[in-house]
């Protein structure tokens, strides 16, 4: 095993050298990872991002676009032929077609290459020919990202942490009851293992739907072609000293270790470790609506996510000798179109506070981070209504269920983020001064002018932060 790991490491170093020389001498490649927690809008973000880089009329905040230096943009076949292609065309048709609807969510890794022909800037720009910059966009579920934290844990440690967590959550009662009625020291019986794994998966599904973010292993929620395999047929059990070989506990331990080796490590090696820039999308408004516990849980998840990165400056020699590091990380609060623009600054401040620990760790390591409130596809218009003598800044859109137009007031976010974060950290059950509502809007019917991509909020600022320096 040690020899195999060493050989794999040498192979990766050689590949890094080749990638570094190719990018330095020929056409630079920027790999942008896009991930997010459940229902954060990864598919819509990527679709709108590509559409707005192909038709750049709404992207004036990207310096190279505002200066007219991007001469062309076009989709190309991705270099990795073993990774599914991001289904851009069908996702775009879903969003901008005659009967717009939200596309299917991310369920596995996918990739898309967008190439930009860019005229260099600077004093000698007129003497230089345009160069091509390749943007490789890698889409992957946030649940898989959180799995990386399992690599440093033993089955015993992971089980103890999960069982302690479940004891404080009513949603975990059914699984804990199943564990109580099971003797882990007995010989493995596959139906027993399958029943425990199913019960644990049911808990993870319910916990995710309730707003919890510590729902690992992530492949239990998005199994793909691993569904029903032994590597996904394990669950946490109380520690057993001296458990016999072939016992239920030993087999669960073996499958947990196999999950780390056969599922998590290949994902890290083949996809995650090669990313230059990263977008983490967060439905912060959804967490605020669910209450203080969901906000605190999200804050912890943001810190855990940052711990999985290797942030730092991606200098040329650093890439050749050590391997790639994530240079820039954008934490984006999505669905900003669900708020009047007057509250967007407050949402950004809350996002800053939620990710403070993550920002500090990344900045210390030399990476740049930024928080932003955005909407990859704008679905609402703003209006101000009078209600009982009070002016309310609302948004109006088409309701997802029913298709009717409705005005919506979500509540007033506080100027000071600590008014949300302190009660969350102290374990409050609900907000004392305000209630925060959310509404599910459908995509609007669009009449796009030539040269203009779908309407958005601050998508161009996100692009400028992520790749503006490479353009």
C-alpha positions in Angstrom: 0.0 0.0 0.0 2.8 2.4 0.8 4.6 1.6 -2.4 1.3 2.1 -4.3 0.7 5.5 -2.6 4.3 6.6 -3.4 3.9 5.6 -7.0 0.6 7.5 -7.3 2.2 10.6 -5.7 5.2 10.5 -8.1 2.7 10.2 -11.0 0.8 13.2 -9.8 4.0 15.2 -9.5 5.0 14.4 -13.0 1.5 15.3 -14.2 1.7 18.6 -12.3 5.1 19.4 -14.0 3.5 18.7 -17.4 0.5 20.8 -16.7 2.7 23.7 -15.4 4.9 23.7 -18.5 2.0 23.5 -20.8 0.2 26.4 -19.2 3.3 28.5 -19.0 4.5 27.9 -22.6 1.2 27.6 -24.5 -2.4 28.3 -23.5 -3.2 28.9 -19.8 -5.9 26.8 -18.2 -7.8 28.0 -15.1 -9.8 25.2 -13.3 -12.8 26.7 -11.4 -14.6 24.4 -9.0 -18.2 25.1 -8.3 -19.8 23.5 -5.3 -22.4 24.3 -2.7 -24.6 23.0 0.0 -28.0 21.5 -0.8 -30.2 23.6 -3.1 -27.8 26.4 -3.4 -28.1 26.7 -7.2 -24.9 25.2 -8.7 -26.5 24.1 -12.0 -28.1 27.5 -12.5 -24.9 29.3 -11.6 -22.8 27.5 -14.1 -25.4 27.7 -16.9 -25.8 31.5 -16.4 -22.1 32.0 -16.0 -21.3 30.3 -19.4 -24.3 32.0 -21.2 -23.1 35.4 -19.9 -19.5 34.8 -21.0 -20.7 33.8 -24.5 -23.0 36.8 -24.7 -21.3 39.4 -22.6 -23.7 42.4 -22.7 -24.5 42.1 -18.9 -20.9 41.6 -17.7 -19.5 45.1 -17.6 -17.9 44.6 -14.2 -15.4 42.1 -15.7 -12.5 44.4 -16.5 -11.4 42.6 -19.7 -15.0 42.7 -21.0 -15.5 46.4 -20.0 -12.3 47.2 -21.8 -13.4 45.3 -24.9 -10.4 42.9 -24.7 -12.3 39.6 -24.9 -12.6 39.1 -28.6 -14.4 35.7 -28.7 -15.7 33.0 -26.4 -16.6 29.4 -27.5 -17.2 26.0 -26.0 -14.7 23.3 -26.7 -14.6 19.6 -25.9 -13.2 19.1 -22.4 -9.8 17.5 -22.1 -10.8 14.8 -19.7 -12.9 12.4 -21.7 -13.8 10.2 -18.7 -15.8 12.9 -16.9 -19.4 13.6 -17.9 -19.9 16.9 -19.8 -22.0 19.5 -18.0 -25.2 19.5 -19.9 -25.1 23.3 -20.7 -27.4 23.4 -23.7 -30.3 21.5 -22.1 -30.0 23.4 -18.8 -30.0 26.7 -20.7 -33.1 25.6 -22.7 -34.8 24.9 -19.4 -34.1 28.4 -18.1 -34.8 30.6 -21.1 -37.2 28.5 -23.2 -40.9 29.4 -23.8 -41.9 27.5 -20.6 -39.0 28.1 -18.3 -38.3 25.8 -15.4 -35.5 25.0 -13.0 -33.1 22.3 -14.4 -32.2 19.1 -12.5 -29.7 19.6 -9.7 -26.1 18.4 -9.5 -25.8 14.7 -8.7 -22.3 13.9 -9.8 -19.1 15.4 -11.1 -19.3 17.1 -14.5 -17.0 19.4 -16.5 -17.2 22.0 -19.3 -14.4 23.9 -21.1 -15.0 27.5 -22.2 -12.2 29.1 -24.2 -11.7 32.9 -24.3 -9.6 34.8 -26.8 -8.2 37.7 -25.0 -6.2 40.7 -26.1 -3.4 41.4 -23.5 -3.4 44.7 -21.6 -0.5 47.0 -20.8 1.9 49.3 -22.7 2.9 46.6 -25.2 -0.5 45.2 -25.7 -0.6 46.5 -29.3 2.5 44.5 -30.2 1.1 41.2 -28.8 -1.2 38.8 -30.5 -4.4 37.7 -28.7 -4.0 34.7 -26.5 -6.4 31.9 -25.6 -7.4 31.3 -21.9 -9.2 28.0 -21.2 -11.7 28.0 -18.4 -12.4 24.5 -17.2 -15.5 24.5 -15.0 -15.8 21.5 -12.6 -19.2 21.0 -11.1 -19.5 18.7 -8.0 -21.9 18.2 -5.1 -21.1 19.9 -1.8 -21.9 16.7 0.0 -18.9 15.1 -1.6 -16.7 18.0 -0.5 -17.6 17.5 3.2 -16.6 13.8 2.8 -12.9 14.9 2.7 -13.0 15.4 6.4 -13.6 11.7 6.9 -10.1 10.9 5.6 -8.5 11.8 9.0 -11.0 9.8 11.0 -11.1 6.1 12.1 -14.4 4.2 12.0 -14.5 4.3 15.8 -14.0 8.0 15.9 -16.5 8.7 13.2 -19.1 6.5 14.8 -18.7 8.1 18.2 -19.2 11.6 16.8 -22.2 10.7 14.7 -24.0 8.8 17.5 -23.4 11.7 20.0 -24.9 14.0 17.4 -27.9 11.9 16.8 -28.6 11.7 20.5 -29.4 15.4 20.5 -31.6 15.3 17.4 -35.2 13.8 17.4 -34.6 12.9 13.7 -32.0 10.3 14.9 -34.4 8.4 17.2 -35.3 5.7 14.7 -31.7 4.9 13.8 -30.6 4.9 17.5 -33.5 2.5 18.2 -32.3 0.2 15.4 -28.7 0.2 16.9 -30.0 -0.6 20.4 -31.7 -3.7 19.0 -28.5 -4.8 17.2 -25.5 -6.7 18.7 -22.5 -5.5 16.7 -20.3 -8.3 18.0 -22.4 -11.0 16.3 -21.5 -12.5 13.0 -22.3 -10.3 10.0 -25.7 -10.9 8.4 -26.1 -8.9 5.2 -29.8 -8.1 5.7 -29.0 -6.6 9.1 -26.2 -4.5 7.6 -28.5 -3.4 4.8 -31.3 -2.4 7.2 -28.9 -0.3 9.3 -27.5 1.4 6.3 -31.0 2.2 5.0 -32.1 3.5 8.4 -29.0 5.7 8.6 -29.5 7.0 5.0 -33.1 7.8 5.9 -31.8 9.9 8.8 -29.3 11.7 6.5 -32.0 12.5 4.0 -34.3 13.9 6.7 -31.5 15.9 8.3 -30.6 17.5 5.0 -34.2 18.4 4.3 -34.4 19.9 7.8 -31.5 22.1 7.2 -28.5 20.3 8.7 -25.3 20.5 6.9 -23.2 17.7 8.5 -24.8 15.0 6.4 -21.8 12.7 5.7 -21.1 10.3 4.0 -22.2 12.3 1.0 -22.6 9.4 -1.4 -25.3 8.0 0.8 -27.4 10.9 -0.4 -26.1 10.9 -4.0 -25.0 7.3 -4.6 -25.0 7.3 -8.4 -23.7 4.0 -9.8 -22.6 2.9 -6.3 -26.2 2.4 -5.1 -26.6 -0.9 -3.3 -22.9 -1.7 -3.3 -21.2 -2.8 0.0 -19.1 0.3 0.0 -22.3 2.2 0.8 -23.7 -0.4 3.1 -22.3 0.6 6.5 -23.4 2.8 9.4 -22.1 4.1 12.7 -22.0 1.6 15.6 -20.8 1.9 19.3 -17.2 1.0 19.8 -16.5 -2.7 20.3 -13.2 -3.8 22.0 -11.9 -7.1 20.6 -14.6 -7.5 18.0 -14.1 -10.8 16.1 -13.2 -11.0 12.5 -16.4 -11.3 10.3 -18.5 -9.7 13.0 -20.9 -6.9 12.0 -18.7 -4.3 13.6 -15.6 -5.4 11.9 -17.3 -5.5 8.5 -18.7 -2.0 9.0 -15.2 -0.8 9.8 -13.8 -2.5 6.7 -16.5 -0.9 4.5 -15.9 2.5 6.1 -12.2 2.3 5.3 -13.0 1.1 1.7 -15.3 4.1 1.3 -12.3 6.4 2.2 -9.9 4.5 -0.2 -12.2 3.7 -3.1 -14.6 6.7 -3.1 -13.2 9.8 -1.3 -9.5 9.5 -2.3 -10.2 9.1 -6.1 -12.4 12.1 -6.0 -9.7 14.2 -4.3 -7.0 13.0 -6.6 -8.8 13.2 -9.9 -10.9 16.3 -9.4 -10.5 18.3 -6.2 -6.7 18.5 -5.9 -6.5 20.1 -9.4 -8.7 23.1 -8.8 -7.2 26.6 -9.0 -10.2 28.8 -8.1 -13.3 27.7 -6.1 -16.9 28.9 -5.7 -18.9 27.8 -2.7 -22.6 28.6 -3.1 -24.7 29.0 0.0 -28.4 29.4 0.5 -28.0 31.7 3.5 -31.5 33.0 3.3 -32.9 29.4 3.6 -30.8 28.8 6.7 -31.9 32.1 8.3 -35.5 31.1 7.6 -35.1 27.8 9.3 -33.8 29.4 12.4 -30.7 29.9 14.7 -29.8 26.2 14.8 -29.5 26.1 11.0 -27.4 29.2 10.9 -24.9 27.9 13.4 -24.8 24.5 11.6 -24.1 26.4 8.4 -21.3 28.4 10.0 -19.6 25.1 11.2 -20.0 23.6 7.7 -18.3 26.6 6.1 -15.3 26.2 8.5 -15.2 22.5 7.7 -15.3 23.2 3.9 -12.3 25.6 4.1 -10.3 23.0 6.0 -10.5 20.7 3.0 -8.8 23.2 0.7 -5.0 23.8 0.4 -5.2 27.6 0.0 -2.1 29.6 -1.1 -0.4 31.3 -3.9 -0.2 29.3 -7.1 3.2 30.5 -8.2 4.9 28.8 -11.2 7.6 27.0 -9.2 5.1 26.1 -6.5 3.0 24.3 -9.0 5.9 22.4 -10.4 7.5 21.3 -7.1 4.6 21.0 -4.7 1.4 20.8 -6.6 -1.6 23.1 -7.1 -3.2 25.2 -4.4 -6.5 27.0 -4.4 -5.7 30.7 -5.0 -9.1 32.3 -4.7 -12.2 31.2 -2.9 -15.6 32.9 -3.4 -18.3 32.4 -0.8 -21.5 33.4 -2.5 -24.9 33.9 -0.9 -27.4 32.9 -3.6 -31.0 34.0 -4.3 -30.2 37.7 -3.7 -33.1 38.4 -6.0 -35.4 37.3 -3.2 -34.5 40.5 -1.4 -34.8 44.2 -2.3 -31.4 45.6 -3.3 -31.4 47.7 -0.1 -30.8 44.5 1.9 -28.1 43.0 -0.3 -25.3 44.7 1.7 -26.7 43.2 4.9 -26.8 39.7 3.3 -23.1 40.1 2.2 -22.2 41.2 5.8 -24.0 38.1 7.2 -22.1 35.9 4.7 -18.8 37.5 5.7 -19.6 36.8 9.4 -20.7 33.2 8.7 -17.4 32.5 6.9 -15.1 34.6 9.1 -13.1 31.6 10.4 -12.8 30.2 6.8 -11.7 33.6 5.5 -9.0 34.0 8.3 -7.5 30.6 7.6 -7.4 31.1 3.9 -5.9 34.6 4.1 -3.3 33.4 6.5 -2.3 30.7 4.0 -2.0 33.3 1.2 -5.3 32.8 -0.6 -7.7 35.5 -1.5 -11.3 35.1 -0.3 -14.4 37.2 -0.9 -18.1 37.0 0.2 -20.8 38.2 -2.2 -24.6 38.3 -2.5 -25.7 37.3 -6.0 -28.4 35.8 -8.1 -27.1 33.8 -11.1 -30.6 34.2 -12.7 -32.8 37.1 -11.6 -36.4 36.0 -11.2 -38.0 39.0 -9.6 -38.6 42.8 -9.9 -38.6 45.2 -7.0 -41.5 47.3 -5.8 -42.4 49.2 -2.6 -45.9 48.6 -1.1 -47.8 50.4 1.7 -48.9 48.0 4.5 -50.7 49.4 7.6 -49.1 52.8 7.1 -45.6 51.2 6.6 -43.6 51.1 3.4 -42.3 47.7 2.6 -39.5 47.0 0.1 -40.7 43.9 -1.7 -39.9 41.7 -4.7 -42.4 40.4 -7.2 -42.1 37.2 -9.1 -43.9 34.1 -10.4 -44.6 31.5 -7.7 -43.1 28.1 -8.3 -46.3 26.4 -7.2 -49.3 27.7 -9.1 -47.6 30.1 -11.5 -49.2 33.2 -10.1 -47.6 36.6 -9.7 -47.0 37.6 -6.1 -45.3 40.3 -4.1 -43.1 39.1 -1.3 -41.6 40.7 1.8 -39.0 38.4 3.5 -38.4 40.4 6.6 -35.7 42.9 7.6 -32.2 41.5 7.9 -30.3 43.2 10.7 -27.5 45.7 10.0 -25.3 43.9 12.6 -24.8 40.2 11.7 -24.1 39.4 15.4 -27.8 39.8 16.0 -28.2 36.5 14.1 -24.9 34.8 14.9 -24.9 35.2 18.6 -28.3 33.7 19.3 -27.3 30.9 16.8 -24.1 30.2 18.7 -25.9 30.3 22.1 -28.4 27.6 20.9 -31.6 29.8 20.6 -34.6 27.9 19.3 -36.0 30.9 17.3 -35.4 34.5 16.4 -36.7 36.9 19.1 -37.2 40.1 17.1 -38.1 39.1 13.6 -39.3 36.3 11.4 -37.7 35.6 8.1 -39.6 34.1 5.3 -38.6 32.6 2.0 -40.6 32.1 -1.3 -39.9 29.7 -4.1 -40.0 31.6 -7.4 -40.0 30.1 -10.9 -37.8 31.4 -13.7 -39.5 34.3 -15.6 -40.2 34.2 -19.4 -37.3 36.0 -21.0 -37.0 38.1 -24.1 -33.2 38.2 -24.5 -31.6 40.8 -26.9 -28.8 39.6 -29.1 -25.5 39.7 -27.3 -27.1 39.6 -23.8 -27.1 36.6 -21.5 -29.7 35.9 -18.8 -30.3 38.7 -16.3 -28.4 38.3 -13.0 -27.2 40.1 -9.9 -23.4 40.5 -9.5 -22.4 37.5 -11.5 -20.0 39.8 -13.3 -18.4 40.8 -10.0 -18.0 37.1 -9.1 -16.2 36.4 -12.4 -13.9 39.4 -11.9 -12.8 38.2 -8.5 -12.4 34.6 -9.7 -10.5 35.0 -13.0 -10.1 38.7 -13.7 -6.4 38.5 -13.0 -6.0 35.8 -15.6 -7.7 37.8 -18.3 
